[in-house]
Every structure is written in C-alpha cells, then in structure tokens.
Amino acid sequence: MSQHGLNRIATFEMSSEGCSIHTLELSYRCTERTWKRMKDTLYTEQTQRDKDEDVWIYKERHGLHICTKYSRHGVTIQLEHNTNDNEYETFFVRMIVNPRKLLDPESSYLGILEPRKNSAQKVRKAFRKLFENTCFDEEIDTYHLRRVDLCTNVHCDNAKIFGELIRAAQKLPTPPKYSRKWHCGKDKQKTKLYNKHYIRYVCGTHELVLYDKTYQMKENKLLLSYEKLPEGVLRYEMRLERDYIRRIQKNSGIENTTELLEFFIENSAEFLVATFNYCFPVGIFLRLGELENYIQAHVNREETRRRMLALVEKLQHGPNTDEALTELEKEGLSTDGLLKHFYNLGISPVPLRKNFSAVSIPNPTKLLLDLMKGEPVKIRYIRSK
C-alpha cells in the first residue's frame, strides 16, 4: 500500500475474435427492368405483411429505396437509381452486411466475424440460404465488394483508465495525407458528446477509425437484453473503399468476392497494425510532470527542449495537437520536425492529466502491438483511499 492510496492493476485484453471483418458492402449493377422488378416485388410483398409489422421498404429520397426486411440477419439493402447530367442512367443493388449477424442473428453487435479459414465460405452459404427464393440473386460472388471494415475490439476493466486513453487519443495529430472528420448530427449537444468518443481520419481510398464501442452501442440502443459490457471497449477500424479493394484484387489476382473475403480475414491484423503504426508511431502517454521531467532528462539541446515543453504546455490546456502546433507558429515558435523528437523518444506530446492515477498508458498503436503478442496489457495505477 502506498502512502496516498492502493496499488491496483487495470487490464486491456483483445477480444477472443482477434482481428477480422465487421461490416462489408456488396454492390450489383443491374438492368432497369431487373431493378424495377425487385422494387415492385418488395412493395407488393409489404402490402401483405401482418398489421403489427413495421414498414420494411421505403423511399429515402428520389432514386433511393431502403429495404430493412433482412436486418435481423445483419443485412440492409439499398435500391439505387442514378441519373447524371447527360441523362445516362444506372441501377444498383447495394447490400450492407454484418457477417456475424448473418451467420447468427442472435449474436451481439459488439462481436466481429471469427477469423477462421472457413468463415468466408460460411458467409457465402448463409447469404445463399437467406436470399434463395427471393427477388435477389442468392450468390454472393455475383456482387462486387465495395467496402470492407477490418477491425478488432480491445476490452478494458477500468472505466477511468479507459476514459483517459480515449481523451488523450482525441488530441493526437492528424496523420500525413489524412484529414480529420467529425460526426455530425441534428442535436448539437449529442453530437459534441459523440465526438468525445469517436475519432475518424479519411485518406481517399480508406478511413481509419478509433472509437468507444461501449458508448456507441448504448447511444444507438444496440445492447441486447442479456448483454453485459466491459468497462470500456476500444474499437480499431480500417474501412477500405472500392479503389483500395480493386488495387488489392488486381495485385493478388483474386477473382471473386468469397476469395476476397478470405484474403481480408486472413490479413486483417497485418493491415491494421501497419496502418496504425504509420499514422500514430508507437509511444506512451505520460502524466504531465513525468512527461516534462522525461524531456528535461533526455533532450540535450536547450532550444529543442523549450519547443517540446511549449507544445506539452499547450496540450495540457485543451486543444488537440494540430491546433496547438498552429498556436505555437502564430507565437513565432518553429514547429518544424517537432513531433519527430517525441517519436524518437517513444513518447507522445499529449500529457495525461496532472494528478491522474496512472503514470503512463500506451498510445493506441503501442497498445495494439503489445496485445498482438498474445498477452493482456497491465496498467499500474493508484486508487484513492
């Protein structure tokens, strides 16, 4: 027992599914006649539903109809009719699929597709079974893979440690060639709160997302009645768009959707680790005093120390790293190569709160890499008496 409190351990663990796929989007271009036949069939079937059954196909806007008839199985369908400036028309069926729910409708929204060798084949068979004898093509290989979300879930058993990790991660600098995107909603207060739990970076062909999955599930009412969540679940996600997928398909020689799913399941961990490591170099978050002392002890050049400490001081009081760097530039302090000094020392410029219970927490990339070794990550902290 310490003089000021009790020594305790907080634990981060990767979920049992490891790294795999959470969501995928399928796309199929069809003729106008086929598209209209599907749409008319669905609206006709809806008129025959039970009186207490909700509407499951509706017009979202001109040229777009949404079908939720198969949502229990993790599938939402869009019937899309597009017309460009020279009146050239296209007709698409798009399906957003949660493969875990497709395999087991009773499964949690928290889990992801288990990364087994036969998982893609199971998805293919479940897809065929769901859509046989419907107006939709039941063969998944008829569709093109338009988007796939690679992800993993990291569980934490301590809400305060988890919350401080999310808070510090919010202040990380935007990676080169990426732009930060914020969640938008009609309710400004809810939107502001959501963005405290949600971090998203976009880079043309893909997106990188880090967010509090526990908050998202509670906010969107996705919790099942029997489900008990950990104190915190950190979701790492890499969303690959069509151009990225096409490049992978071309380079690998993969010909159909099932084989592509097999490839992404097998390589999801490699994609996640490589991309997060590029965007957020491995490092640790240190408590304010310890971070300042570490810089004083390990940086020889006085000018470099001064600039590094100035950035830490800025980050202590609110802005994220991008805003803090801009403020320093306006004050006449050069920020050229400033972040690299932190990266070379294996530390983050973002300090933990001054009197936080833990001296250090690994940044998201170090946490992910350490968990990939197969063991939980332990964080020592002091709990007040």
C-alpha positions in Angstrom: 0.0 0.0 0.0 1.3 3.4 -0.9 1.1 6.5 1.3 -1.6 8.1 -0.8 -3.7 5.1 -1.9 -3.9 1.5 -3.0 -1.8 0.0 -5.8 -4.1 -1.5 -8.4 -3.9 -3.0 -11.9 -6.1 -2.2 -14.9 -6.1 -4.7 -17.8 -6.6 -4.3 -21.5 -7.3 -7.5 -23.5 -8.1 -8.2 -27.1 -11.4 -9.8 -27.7 -11.5 -13.5 -28.4 -12.2 -12.9 -32.1 -8.9 -11.1 -32.6 -8.8 -9.2 -35.9 -11.3 -9.8 -38.7 -14.2 -8.2 -40.6 -17.1 -6.4 -39.0 -19.0 -4.9 -42.0 -18.9 -5.3 -45.7 -20.8 -3.7 -48.6 -21.8 -5.6 -51.7 -22.8 -3.9 -55.0 -24.5 -5.3 -58.1 -25.3 -3.3 -61.2 -28.4 -4.5 -62.9 -30.7 -3.6 -65.8 -33.6 -1.1 -65.4 -36.1 -4.0 -65.9 -34.5 -6.1 -63.2 -34.3 -3.2 -60.8 -37.9 -2.3 -61.2 -39.0 -5.9 -60.8 -37.2 -6.1 -57.5 -38.6 -2.9 -56.2 -42.2 -3.7 -57.3 -41.9 -7.2 -55.8 -40.8 -5.8 -52.4 -43.5 -3.2 -52.2 -46.1 -5.8 -53.2 -44.9 -8.2 -50.5 -45.0 -5.4 -48.0 -48.7 -4.9 -48.6 -49.2 -8.5 -47.4 -47.4 -8.1 -44.1 -49.0 -8.5 -40.7 -50.8 -5.5 -39.3 -48.4 -5.2 -36.4 -45.3 -5.5 -38.6 -43.3 -2.3 -39.3 -42.7 -0.9 -42.8 -39.5 -2.5 -44.2 -39.2 -0.8 -47.5 -39.5 2.9 -48.1 -38.3 5.7 -50.3 -35.4 7.6 -48.7 -35.2 10.1 -51.5 -35.5 10.3 -55.3 -33.9 7.3 -56.8 -33.1 5.5 -53.5 -35.2 2.9 -51.7 -34.2 1.3 -48.4 -35.1 -2.3 -47.5 -34.7 -3.5 -43.9 -36.6 -6.7 -44.3 -33.4 -8.7 -43.6 -32.0 -6.5 -40.9 -32.4 -9.2 -38.2 -29.8 -11.1 -40.3 -27.5 -8.2 -40.4 -28.4 -7.0 -44.0 -29.7 -3.6 -45.1 -30.4 -3.2 -48.8 -30.4 -0.1 -51.0 -32.0 0.1 -54.4 -30.3 2.9 -56.2 -31.2 4.7 -59.4 -28.8 7.3 -60.6 -29.1 9.8 -63.4 -26.1 12.0 -64.4 -26.1 15.3 -66.3 -26.4 13.8 -69.7 -29.3 11.6 -68.6 -27.2 8.4 -68.5 -29.0 6.1 -66.0 -27.5 3.4 -63.8 -29.3 0.9 -61.5 -27.7 -0.8 -58.5 -28.5 -3.1 -55.6 -26.3 -2.4 -52.6 -26.2 -4.5 -49.5 -24.6 -3.5 -46.2 -23.8 -6.8 -44.4 -22.8 -7.6 -40.8 -21.4 -11.1 -41.5 -21.5 -12.2 -37.8 -25.3 -11.3 -37.6 -25.7 -13.1 -41.0 -24.3 -16.3 -39.5 -26.1 -15.9 -36.2 -29.0 -13.3 -35.9 -28.9 -13.7 -32.1 -25.2 -12.6 -31.8 -24.1 -9.3 -30.3 -23.4 -6.2 -32.3 -20.2 -6.0 -30.4 -18.6 -9.1 -31.9 -16.9 -9.5 -35.3 -16.7 -12.4 -37.7 -14.4 -15.1 -36.3 -11.2 -15.2 -38.4 -11.3 -18.9 -39.3 -10.3 -20.5 -42.6 -13.9 -21.5 -43.4 -15.5 -18.2 -42.3 -15.9 -16.8 -45.8 -17.4 -20.0 -47.0 -19.9 -19.9 -44.1 -20.8 -16.4 -45.1 -21.3 -17.4 -48.7 -23.6 -20.3 -47.6 -25.6 -18.2 -45.2 -26.1 -15.5 -47.9 -27.4 -18.1 -50.3 -29.8 -19.5 -47.8 -31.1 -16.1 -46.8 -31.8 -14.9 -50.4 -32.9 -18.1 -52.2 -36.4 -17.9 -53.4 -36.4 -14.1 -53.1 -36.1 -11.4 -55.8 -32.4 -11.0 -55.1 -29.5 -13.0 -56.5 -28.5 -15.5 -53.8 -24.9 -16.0 -55.0 -22.6 -13.6 -53.1 -20.0 -13.9 -55.9 -22.5 -12.1 -58.3 -21.8 -9.0 -56.2 -18.7 -6.8 -56.1 -17.1 -6.0 -52.8 -17.5 -2.2 -52.5 -16.3 -1.7 -48.9 -15.0 -3.8 -46.1 -14.3 -2.9 -42.5 -11.3 -4.6 -40.8 -11.4 -4.3 -37.1 -10.6 -5.6 -33.6 -12.1 -4.9 -30.2 -10.0 -4.2 -27.1 -11.6 -4.6 -23.7 -10.7 -2.7 -20.5 -11.8 -3.5 -17.0 -11.4 0.0 -15.6 -13.6 2.9 -16.8 -11.2 5.7 -15.6 -8.1 4.3 -17.3 -10.2 3.6 -20.5 -11.7 7.1 -20.4 -8.2 8.8 -20.1 -6.9 6.8 -23.0 -9.8 8.0 -25.2 -9.3 11.6 -24.0 -5.6 11.5 -24.8 -6.1 9.8 -28.2 -8.5 12.6 -29.2 -5.6 15.0 -29.1 -3.2 13.0 -31.4 -2.0 14.8 -34.5 -3.7 14.2 -37.8 -1.5 11.7 -39.8 0.1 12.9 -43.1 -2.2 12.7 -46.1 -5.3 12.2 -43.9 -8.0 14.6 -42.8 -9.9 14.5 -39.6 -13.7 14.1 -39.9 -16.2 14.7 -37.2 -19.5 13.0 -36.5 -22.5 15.3 -37.4 -26.0 15.2 -36.1 -29.0 17.4 -35.6 -28.7 17.5 -31.8 -25.6 19.7 -31.2 -25.2 18.5 -27.6 -25.3 14.8 -28.5 -23.0 15.4 -31.4 -20.4 17.1 -29.2 -20.6 14.2 -26.7 -20.4 11.6 -29.5 -17.2 13.2 -30.9 -15.6 12.9 -27.5 -15.8 9.1 -28.0 -15.2 8.9 -31.8 -12.0 9.6 -33.9 -12.1 9.3 -37.7 -9.4 10.1 -40.3 -10.0 9.9 -44.1 -7.5 9.3 -46.8 -9.2 8.9 -50.2 -9.2 5.1 -50.6 -9.7 4.3 -46.9 -10.6 5.5 -43.4 -9.1 5.0 -40.0 -11.5 5.0 -37.1 -10.9 4.7 -33.3 -13.8 4.9 -31.0 -15.5 3.9 -27.8 -17.7 1.0 -28.9 -19.5 0.8 -25.5 -20.7 4.3 -25.8 -21.8 3.8 -29.4 -23.8 0.7 -28.6 -25.6 2.4 -25.7 -26.2 5.6 -27.7 -27.6 3.6 -30.7 -29.5 1.2 -28.4 -27.7 -1.9 -29.8 -27.3 -3.6 -26.5 -29.1 -7.0 -26.2 -31.2 -7.5 -23.0 -28.8 -10.2 -21.7 -25.6 -8.5 -22.6 -23.1 -7.1 -20.1 -20.3 -4.9 -21.5 -16.8 -4.4 -20.1 -16.0 -1.1 -18.6 -14.7 0.0 -22.0 -14.3 -1.4 -25.5 -11.9 0.3 -27.8 -12.7 -0.4 -31.5 -9.9 -0.2 -34.0 -11.3 0.0 -37.5 -9.9 0.4 -41.0 -12.6 0.9 -43.7 -11.4 0.0 -47.2 -13.2 1.7 -50.1 -13.7 0.4 -53.6 -10.4 1.7 -55.1 -8.3 0.2 -52.4 -10.1 -3.1 -52.8 -9.7 -3.1 -56.5 -6.0 -2.5 -56.1 -5.7 -5.4 -53.8 -7.7 -7.6 -56.1 -5.5 -6.6 -59.1 -2.2 -7.2 -57.3 -3.3 -10.6 -55.8 -5.1 -12.0 -58.8 -8.2 -12.8 -56.7 -11.3 -13.2 -58.9 -14.4 -13.4 -56.8 -15.9 -12.0 -53.6 -15.6 -15.1 -51.5 -11.9 -15.3 -52.1 -11.5 -11.6 -51.4 -13.3 -12.1 -48.0 -10.9 -14.9 -47.2 -7.9 -12.7 -48.1 -9.1 -9.8 -45.9 -10.0 -12.1 -43.0 -6.5 -13.7 -43.1 -4.6 -10.4 -43.4 -6.8 -8.0 -41.3 -4.3 -7.9 -38.4 -1.4 -7.0 -40.8 -3.4 -4.2 -42.4 -4.5 -2.8 -39.0 -1.0 -2.9 -37.4 0.8 -1.4 -40.5 -1.7 1.4 -40.9 -2.0 2.5 -37.3 1.8 2.3 -36.9 2.3 4.6 -39.9 -0.3 7.1 -38.7 0.5 7.0 -35.0 4.1 5.9 -34.2 4.5 3.7 -31.2 4.7 5.6 -27.9 3.4 6.1 -24.5 1.2 8.8 -22.8 2.9 10.1 -19.7 1.5 12.0 -16.8 2.2 15.8 -17.1 5.0 16.0 -14.5 6.7 12.8 -15.7 6.5 13.9 -19.3 8.2 17.2 -18.5 10.9 15.5 -16.5 11.5 13.0 -19.2 12.0 15.7 -21.8 14.4 17.6 -19.4 16.4 14.4 -18.8 16.6 13.1 -22.4 16.8 16.1 -24.7 20.2 17.8 -24.8 19.6 20.8 -27.0 18.1 23.6 -25.0 16.1 25.0 -28.0 14.6 21.6 -28.7 13.6 21.1 -25.1 12.0 24.6 -25.0 9.9 23.9 -28.1 8.9 20.4 -26.8 7.9 21.7 -23.4 5.9 24.5 -25.1 3.9 22.0 -27.0 3.2 19.9 -23.9 2.1 23.1 -22.1 -0.4 23.9 -24.9 -1.8 20.4 -25.0 -2.3 20.4 -21.2 -5.0 23.1 -21.5 -7.3 21.8 -24.2 -6.5 22.0 -27.9 -5.6 18.9 -30.0 -2.0 18.7 -31.4 -2.9 20.2 -34.7 -4.4 23.3 -33.0 -1.5 23.5 -30.5 1.1 23.5 -33.3 -0.8 26.3 -35.2 -0.9 28.4 -32.0 2.9 27.9 -31.5 3.5 29.0 -35.1 1.4 32.1 -34.5 3.5 32.9 -31.5 6.7 32.7 -33.6 7.9 29.3 -32.4 9.1 27.0 -35.1 7.4 23.6 -35.2 9.4 22.0 -38.0 10.3 18.4 -37.0 8.9 19.0 -33.5 6.8 15.8 -33.4 9.7 13.7 -34.6 11.6 14.5 -31.5 8.8 13.0 -29.4 8.5 9.9 -31.7 12.3 9.3 -31.5 11.9 9.2 -27.7 8.9 6.8 -27.8 6.6 9.3 -26.1 3.6 11.3 -27.0 3.4 15.1 -26.7 -0.1 14.6 -25.2 0.1 14.5 -21.4 -2.1 12.6 -19.1 -3.9 14.7 -16.6 -1.5 16.2 -13.9 -2.9 14.1 -11.0 -4.1 11.1 -13.0 -4.0 7.8 -11.1 -1.6 6.1 -13.6 1.9 7.4 -14.5 1.7 6.1 -18.1 -0.6 4.5 -20.6 0.4 3.1 -24.0 -0.8 5.0 -27.0 -3.3 3.2 -29.3 -0.6 1.8 -31.6 1.6 0.5 -28.8 -1.4 -1.0 -27.1 -2.4 -2.8 -30.3 1.1 -4.1 -30.9 1.6 -5.3 -27.3 -1.8 -7.1 -27.4 -0.8 -8.8 -30.7 1.8 -10.7 -28.7 -1.0 -12.6 -27.1 -0.9 -11.3 -23.6 -3.0 -8.8 -21.7 -1.6 -5.3 -21.1 -1.4 -4.3 -17.5 -1.6 -0.7 -16.3 -0.5 0.2 -12.8 -2.4 2.9 -11.0 -3.2 4.3 -7.6 -6.7 4.1 -6.3 -7.5 6.8 -3.7 -8.5 5.5 -0.3 
